[in-house]
Amino acid sequence: MELFIFLFAALFSVLNPIGTVPIFVGLTQDYTKKERSRVALWTGFNVFLILIISFFIGQYVLEFFGITITALRIAGGIIIASSGFSLLNGNFKKNKGINKKVQEDIENRTDIALTPLAMPMLAGPGSISLLIAFYQEHNSTNDIIFSCLAILIVSLLIFIILRSAHYLAKYLGASGIIAISRIVGFLTIAIGIQYIISSVLSIVRGI
């Protein structure tokens, strides 16, 4: 159960669906309520697929490219911490790959559930590297079951949050969303730094 809570908290912090609310609202402001629900549902489903595939197949990608788990954890820690800093500084869209060119492309799309919502805004490099590293250390049957459950619950929460995005934006307001995003950003930085510290300690012990 502790494993489930840890992975759930880590994924929720890194994915930060609350921080995606204002972006979702902006992208779907001309959508009907039914269309918004459909986009939210498919976004949650796409995130689930991306995370599950990363969790189970990521290790083979590492082996193919000859990347060690320590290197991955350090790189993932840097990416995760960088995402946290972007949340604290209010540069969430920029660090998630939502620049002017991408924004113009988004406006011409009819389906935004996969890109940019599911990837790279939610399931980005930080969450993917986190799951790959996590699987390396927790791959027993019980660990896998709890990990998949955590991924499923996070994906369901993403659907619920995005489905209620317009209500949340109205209720919390811009300042409320920013405040929550910065709190989550602080936790995300801590997770990233912890990954880096753990990797450095493992290197030192191996010397």
JOMO-V467072 format. One record per pair of residues at least 12 apart in sequence whose ideal C-beta (glycine too) atoms are under 8 Angstrom apart, sorted by the first residue. I is the first residue (numbers start at 1). GAP is how many residues later the second one is. Records with the same first field share a line. If there is no record, write none. Layout:
I: GAP + GAP
//
This chain:
1: 145
3: 135 + 140 + 143 + 144
4: 142 + 143 + 145 + 146
7: 127 + 139 + 140 + 143 + 144
8: 142 + 145 + 146
9: 178
10: 120 + 181
11: 40 + 116 + 119 + 120 + 139 + 140 + 143
12: 142 + 145 + 172
13: 171 + 174 + 175 + 178
14: 66 + 69 + 110 + 112 + 113 + 116 + 174 + 177
15: 32 + 107 + 108 + 112 + 139 + 143
16: 67 + 71 + 76 + 106 + 165 + 168 + 169 + 172
17: 105 + 140 + 141 + 144 + 145
18: 143 + 150 + 159 + 162 + 163 + 166
19: 68 + 73 + 158 + 161 + 162 + 165 + 166
20: 97 + 101 + 102 + 141 + 142 + 145
21: 140 + 141 + 144 + 147 + 148 + 151 + 156
22: 147 + 152 + 155
23: 69 + 70 + 75 + 98
24: 15 + 16 + 93 + 138 + 141
25: 140 + 141 + 144
27: 79 + 85 + 90
28: 84 + 137 + 138
36: 126 + 127 + 129 + 130
37: 126
38: 75
39: 72 + 73 + 74 + 78 + 123
40: 118 + 119 + 122 + 123 + 125
41: 118 + 122
42: 69 + 71 + 72 + 76
43: 70 + 71 + 74 + 75 + 79 + 115 + 116 + 119
44: 111 + 112 + 114 + 115 + 118
45: 68 + 110 + 114
46: 67 + 68 + 71 + 72 + 73 + 77
47: 71 + 72 + 75 + 76 + 107 + 108 + 111
48: 103 + 104 + 107
50: 68 + 69 + 73 + 78
51: 72 + 76 + 77 + 80 + 100 + 103 + 104
52: 96 + 99
54: 69 + 73 + 74 + 77 + 78
55: 76 + 77 + 79 + 80 + 92 + 93 + 96
56: 79
58: 70 + 73 + 74 + 77
59: 73 + 76 + 77
61: 71
62: 70
69: 64 + 67
70: 129 + 132 + 133
72: 57 + 60 + 61
73: 56 + 60 + 122 + 123 + 125 + 126
74: 121 + 122 + 125 + 126
75: 54
76: 49 + 50 + 53 + 54 + 56 + 57 + 116 + 119
77: 115 + 116 + 117 + 118 + 119 + 122
78: 114 + 118
79: 45 + 46 + 47 + 50 + 113
80: 46 + 49 + 50 + 108 + 109 + 111 + 112 + 115
81: 107 + 108 + 110 + 111 + 112 + 115
82: 13 + 44 + 110
83: 12 + 13 + 41 + 43 + 102 + 105 + 109
84: 101 + 102 + 103 + 104 + 105 + 106 + 107 + 108
85: 100 + 104
86: 99
87: 94 + 95 + 97 + 98 + 101
88: 94 + 97 + 98 + 101
90: 88
92: 89
96: 20 + 24 + 25 + 28
97: 19 + 23 + 24 + 27
98: 18 + 23
102: 14
117: 45
122: 36
126: 62 + 66
130: 61 + 65
131: 16 + 20
133: 62
134: 13
135: 12
//
